[in-house]
Amino acid sequence: MQMRNPPVVDIHVSQLLADEPATRKLMSERTHQVRTPLMRQILLAVSALSVMISAGNAQSLDDLNIQIHGYATQGFLYSTQNNMFTTSSSDGSPAWTEAVVNITSQPIPKLRIGVQGRYFLLGNFGNAITLDWASADYKVDDRFGVRFGKVKTPSGLYNEIQDIDPSYLWALLPQGVYPIGSRNSLLAHYGGVVYGTVKLGEKLGKLEYRAWGGERVLGTDDGYFVVQKESGLDLPNGLNGITLGGALRWKTPIPGLMIGASDLKDAKWSSVITAGGGALQGKEIINPLNTQSFFARYEKTS
């Protein structure tokens, strides 16, 4: 039997640091204010403009270097006692279906453009088609590059690849760090990422850096809100706010060994919350949150 990936040993530790003790408040309001997602509209418009300009400069479709990839999975959940992920897993449940398609293009050597959509169903989570990411990536050289649009957030060890099932061996990543019901919200943000690699010499290896900022959006169907919805509470606009962070990954001189850390800071978020079909209105507030992750990975090389 051949394994999909070489043997890997991963160590991952995360800690959450709340800047204030309370994380949610419900306050009575008489007005319903809708925030226009201006940043999201601008970023996606700029990404679309990049696509059109690149396509206009291409001489033919072959020049665009278009690639289409995808996969589909059907899972079966069974647990000996408690039900999992809002499914009837104690009786056995096939309510876990995913299908992914992504399209990428490289019209010029330093520019890569791509988009990925997903159908996701897991119990009461999802049952919808969502946009995982849509971004333009301009890489000047190995030392510096920039991505913008709806870009993957490079925090922790697996966040950037948690949308690609074939990239890891397990059916589920650790749910305390990568909750599958909130994957679409945690995977990416609207904004930008700068990245690069600095060579430290043969005896010290190399250092990869990432820095990001923008707006994170938790949609109304996010797993975070399932309990609230079942209690009769609804967030018609979802929840969104500013997110910032940085990450370092040291590719050590020991073959296959990487050691890293990341720090993600979410600002104070708030959104309108309703109950009784809109008869009552209030505001849900999540206070500033700091997520620090420390991780290591060893992959045996042949």
N, C-alpha and C positions, 0 to 999 in steps of 0.2 A: 504494500500500500504506500502510495507516495503522498507526502504531506503537501498542502497547498503552499506553505511558506517554510523557510528554514526554522530550526528551533530558536525560540526567542524567550528571553527572560526580561520581564518588565517590572519595574517598581514605580509606583505612582502614589503620591501623598498630596491631598488637597486640604486647605483649611479656609473656612469662611470667616471673615472678620466684619461684623456689622458695626457701622459707625454709631448707631443708636440702638437701644435695646428693643424697642417696639418696631415691628416690620409692617404692620397693617393698621390702618385706621379707617373707620367708616363715619363720614360726616354728612349731615343733612344738607341738601342743596335744592334750590328751586330752578336753577338754570342748567341747561344742557349745552356745553360748549364742545364743539368738534374741532380738534387740532388738524390742520391741513398738513399732510406728510410732505412738506415742501422739499426737505433734504432728499427723501427717497425719489421724488419725481425728478429732481435735478440730476441726481447721480445716474438713474436709469436712462434719462434723456441723453446725458453725456456719453454713456456706454453705447447707446443706440447710434449716436452721431459718429462715434469711432468706427462702428461697424460699417456705416454707410460710406464714410470717407475711405476706409480701407478697401471696401468693395469697389468703389469708384476708381481707385488707383490700380486695381488688379486688371490684368490683361485678359484673364479667363478664369473660369471656376477652378481650374487646376492651380492657379496662382494663389488661391485662397487657402489651399491645403486643408480643406474641410474634412473633419473626422466625426463620425457618429458612433457612439457607444451606448450600451445599456445592459440592464440585467433585470430579471424578475425572480422573486422568491415567494414561496408559500410555506408558512410555518405551521407547526402543530404544538400547542401548549398543553402540558399535563402536569398537575401538581397533586401531591398526596393529600393535602388538607385544604389550605386556604386558596381562594381564587386569586389569580394574578392579572394585573393590567386590565381590570374591568371585564375580563372574560370569564367564562365558566370552565376554567382550566381544571378544576377538581373532577369534572366529568370528561375532560378532554375537549379542546376547542381548536378549530382550524381558523379562527378569526384573526389571522395575521398574514396580511398580503402586502407586498410591495412591488412596485415596478418603476424603474428609473431610466431616463434617456438623457444623454448630454450631447451637445454639439459644440465642437471647438474649431477654431480657424486660426491660422497663422499667416496673414496676408503679407507681412514683412518679417524679416528674421527676428527683430527685437519685440514684436507685438503679438500677443496671443489673446484671442477673444473667445469667450465661451458662455454657455448657459446650461443649466441642468434643471429638469422638472421631475417630479416624483408623485406617484399615487401611493398613498399610505393608509392602511387600515389595521388597527390593533384594538379589538374590543370596541369601546366607545371613543377611542382616539382616532382622529383623522377621518377616513372615508372621504377624502378630497384630493384634488391635484394641487400641489403647491410648488413654488419656485424655491429650489434649494439655494442656488446662487446664479448670478449673471454679472460678469465682470470683464474688464479689460486689464491686461497685464503687460506693462512695458518694462523690459529688463535691459538696463544700460549695459551692465556686465555682471560678473559674479559678485561684485562688491555692492551693487545697488540696483534695486528694482522697485516698482510701485504698482499696486493694484487698486482699482477703484470700481465702484458699483455696489452690488450686493456681494460682498466678499466674505470668504471663510475667515473666521476668527481663530488665529493660531495660538490659542491658549491650551495649556495642558499637553499631555502626551498624544492623545488620539482625536482631539476635537476636529482637526482639519480633515481627517479621513473617516469619521464616524458615519458619513453618508455612503461609504463604499464598502458594502458587505464583504466582497472578496479580499479586502486588504487586511483582514484579521481573522483569526482562527475560530473565535467564539461566536455563539449565536447572539449573545448580548454582551456589551461592554459593561463595566461596573456601573450599576444604576444610581449609586450615590453621587457619581461624578458626571455621567452621561445619560440622564434619564431619557428613555426612548420616546416618551410622550411629549417631550419638549425639544426633541432633536432639531426640528426645523428652526426653532427660535434661537437655540444655542449655537447652531452650526455657523451662522453667518450674521453679519450686521451691514447696515447701509453706511458706507463711508469709504475708508481707504486703509491700505497696509503698505508700509515700506519694509523692505527686506534685503538681506544680502549675506555674504559669507566673507569672513576675514581670515586669511591664512596666518597661522601663528608660527609656522616653521615645522620642519619634519619632527622635531622632538616634542612639540606641544600640540600638534594637530591643527584644527581650525574651529572657528567660532561662527555660528549662524545666529543672526539677530532678526527680530521682528518687532515692529511697533505699529499700533493701530488705533483708530479712533472713529467715532461716528455714532449712529443711532441703532439701538437694538429694539426689535419689535416682537412682542409676544402676541400672536394672533388670537382671535376669539375662540378658536378651536384648540388652543394649546393645552396640553395635558395638565399644566399648572392650574387651570381653571375648572377641571372636571368636577371636583368636589363642590365648588361654589355653584356651578350650574345645576347639579343635582339637588342643591339646597334652595334653588329658586333665585339665585343671584346671577346677574349677567353683566359682562363688560362689552357693550356694543362696539367700542372702538379698540378693543384689545388693550394692551399696555405697552408703553414705549418710553425710552429715555436714552440719555447719553452714556456711552461706554468707551473706556480708554484702557490701554494696556500695552505690555511689552513682554518679550520672551527671549531667552538666550538658550542655545543648545551647543554644548561643547562636544565636538567629535574628537575624542581623545586619541592619542597616538596608539592606544591599545586597539587593535582591529576589532570592529564590531561594537565597541562600547561608546555610548552617548550618555551624557549627563546634562540635565537641563532644569530650568525653572521659568515660571511665568507669573505675572501679576496682572490681574484684571480688576478694574475699578468701574463699578456702575454708580451713576449719580442717583439722586432722589427721583423716583419715577412716580407718576400719578395718572389716574384715568377715571372717567365717569363710570360708576357702577349703578345698576338699577335692580329693582326687585318688584314683584307683583306685576310683571308685564309692563314695566315703565311707570307704574303709579308712584313708586318711591325712587328717589335719586340720591346719590351720594358720591363720594370720591374714595377710591382705593389708593393708598399710598404705600410704596415700598421705599424704605429709607436707604441711604447709601450703603453699598455692599462691596467688600474687597475680597476677592478670591485669589489666594496664593497657591500655586502648585509646584511641587518638586518631584522630579521623576528621573529615572534612569532606564536605559534599554541596552541589552546585550544581545547581539545576533551573531550566531556562529557563522563564520565565513569559511568557504571551502578552500 
